[in-house]
Amino acid sequence: MIVTLSSIGLPGLNGFVGEFMILLGAFESELRWFAVFATSGVILAAVYMLWMFQRVMFGKLDNPKNQNLKDLSLREVCVMLPLLLFIFWIGVYPNTFLEKMEPAVNQALYQITADAQASPLGTDSAHIKYPQSGDSGAAGNYHEQDGSGYHH
């Protein structure tokens, strides 16, 4: 049940963090209509997942062999507990993982914007926010000269 709720993006679970960041980024870009379309997809996926969970977990048992199946064994519980821990941890404290990804994401953004500016088609650089070494949240992550996100 917890994994299903995580998949539909319940707040406090890891799926919410990912869906929220993706949709927030899409809404802040020039692709707002795609974000609206994606949001409707998130809602439809949640409806489907809950319908599926209801049928699988609370549906009628048609096969008599399935009536004697046992719940999770101790070994299976030991495998699931760390997964559940991470589902809640990422949902409640995502910065633990986001901070470790930040230098690589900043490097990728720097390369993408540099490639877009060098493109013969050009780009409208007015809407691109370039990180500065003094920006809050990015303090210490950007190289003073090239903004690459790595300390050389």
C-alpha positions as CSV (number, residue, x, y, z in Angstrom):
1,M,0.0,0.0,0.0
2,I,2.8,2.4,0.9
3,V,4.6,1.8,-2.4
4,T,1.3,2.4,-4.3
5,L,0.8,5.6,-2.5
6,S,4.4,6.6,-3.2
7,S,3.8,5.9,-6.9
8,I,0.8,8.2,-7.0
9,G,2.8,11.0,-5.4
10,L,1.3,11.2,-1.9
11,P,2.9,14.1,0.1
12,G,5.5,12.8,2.5
13,L,6.6,10.0,0.2
14,N,9.4,10.0,-2.4
15,G,7.0,10.0,-5.4
16,F,5.7,13.4,-4.4
17,V,9.1,15.0,-4.3
18,G,9.9,13.8,-7.9
19,E,6.5,14.8,-9.3
20,F,6.5,18.1,-7.6
21,M,9.9,19.1,-8.8
22,I,9.2,18.0,-12.4
23,L,5.9,19.8,-12.6
24,L,7.3,22.9,-10.9
25,G,10.1,23.1,-13.4
26,A,7.7,22.6,-16.3
27,F,5.4,25.3,-15.0
28,E,8.3,27.7,-14.6
29,S,9.5,27.1,-18.2
30,E,7.8,28.2,-21.4
31,L,6.2,24.8,-21.7
32,R,3.3,25.5,-19.3
33,W,0.7,23.7,-21.5
34,F,2.7,20.5,-21.4
35,A,2.8,20.8,-17.6
36,V,-1.0,21.2,-17.5
37,F,-1.3,18.1,-19.7
38,A,1.2,16.2,-17.5
39,T,-0.7,17.2,-14.4
40,S,-3.8,15.6,-15.8
41,G,-1.8,12.5,-16.5
42,V,-0.7,12.4,-12.8
43,I,-4.3,12.5,-11.7
44,L,-5.3,9.8,-14.2
45,A,-2.4,7.6,-13.0
46,A,-3.4,8.1,-9.4
47,V,-7.0,7.0,-10.2
48,Y,-5.7,3.9,-12.1
49,M,-3.2,2.9,-9.3
50,L,-5.9,3.1,-6.6
51,W,-8.3,1.1,-8.8
52,M,-5.6,-1.5,-9.5
53,F,-4.7,-1.7,-5.8
54,Q,-8.3,-2.2,-4.8
55,R,-8.7,-5.0,-7.3
56,V,-5.5,-6.8,-6.5
57,M,-5.5,-6.5,-2.7
58,F,-9.2,-6.5,-1.9
59,G,-10.7,-8.4,-4.9
60,K,-12.3,-11.8,-5.0
61,L,-10.0,-14.8,-5.1
62,D,-11.0,-16.8,-8.1
63,N,-8.2,-19.3,-7.9
64,P,-8.4,-21.7,-4.9
65,K,-4.6,-22.1,-4.9
66,N,-4.3,-18.5,-3.9
67,Q,-6.4,-18.8,-0.8
68,N,-3.6,-20.5,1.1
69,L,-0.8,-18.0,0.3
70,K,1.0,-16.6,3.3
71,D,1.9,-13.0,4.0
72,L,5.5,-11.8,3.8
73,S,8.1,-14.0,5.4
74,L,10.7,-12.6,7.8
75,R,13.3,-12.5,5.0
76,E,10.9,-10.5,2.7
77,V,10.1,-8.1,5.6
78,C,13.8,-7.5,6.0
79,V,14.1,-6.7,2.3
80,M,11.1,-4.4,2.4
81,L,12.0,-2.4,5.5
82,P,15.0,-0.5,4.0
83,L,12.9,0.3,0.9
84,L,10.1,1.7,3.0
85,L,12.7,3.7,5.1
86,F,14.0,5.3,1.9
87,I,10.5,6.0,0.6
88,F,9.7,8.0,3.7
89,W,13.2,9.5,4.1
90,I,13.3,10.9,0.6
91,G,9.7,12.2,1.0
92,V,10.4,14.0,4.3
93,Y,14.1,15.0,3.9
94,P,14.8,15.2,0.1
95,N,17.7,17.6,0.6
96,T,19.8,14.8,1.9
97,F,19.9,13.5,-1.6
98,L,19.4,16.7,-3.6
99,E,22.5,18.4,-2.1
100,K,24.7,15.5,-3.3
101,M,23.3,15.8,-6.8
102,E,23.6,19.6,-7.0
103,P,27.1,19.9,-8.3
104,A,26.4,17.4,-11.2
105,V,23.1,19.1,-12.0
106,N,24.8,22.5,-12.0
107,Q,27.5,21.2,-14.3
108,A,24.9,19.8,-16.7
109,L,22.9,23.1,-16.7
110,Y,26.1,25.0,-17.3
111,Q,27.0,22.8,-20.3
112,I,23.5,22.9,-21.7
113,T,23.3,26.7,-21.5
114,A,26.8,27.1,-22.9
115,D,25.9,24.7,-25.8
116,A,22.7,26.6,-26.5
117,Q,24.5,29.9,-26.6
118,A,27.1,28.5,-29.0
119,S,24.4,27.0,-31.3
120,P,24.1,28.6,-34.7
121,L,20.3,28.9,-34.1
122,G,21.0,31.0,-31.0
123,T,18.8,31.1,-28.0
124,D,16.9,33.7,-26.1
125,S,19.2,34.1,-23.1
126,A,16.9,36.5,-21.4
127,H,15.0,33.7,-19.6
128,I,18.1,31.6,-18.6
129,K,19.2,32.2,-15.0
130,Y,22.9,31.8,-14.7
131,P,24.1,30.9,-11.2
132,Q,26.4,33.3,-9.5
133,S,28.9,32.4,-6.9
134,G,27.2,34.5,-4.3
135,D,23.7,33.1,-4.9
136,S,22.0,31.7,-1.8
137,G,21.5,28.0,-2.0
138,A,24.4,27.7,-4.3
139,A,27.1,29.1,-2.1
140,G,30.4,27.3,-2.5
141,N,29.1,25.1,-5.3
142,Y,30.2,27.2,-8.3
143,H,33.7,27.7,-9.4
144,E,34.4,31.4,-9.3
145,Q,35.5,31.7,-12.9
146,D,33.6,29.2,-15.0
147,G,30.5,28.4,-12.9
148,S,31.0,24.7,-13.6
149,G,30.0,23.5,-10.1
150,Y,33.3,21.8,-9.5
151,H,36.2,23.2,-7.5
152,H,39.3,23.0,-9.6
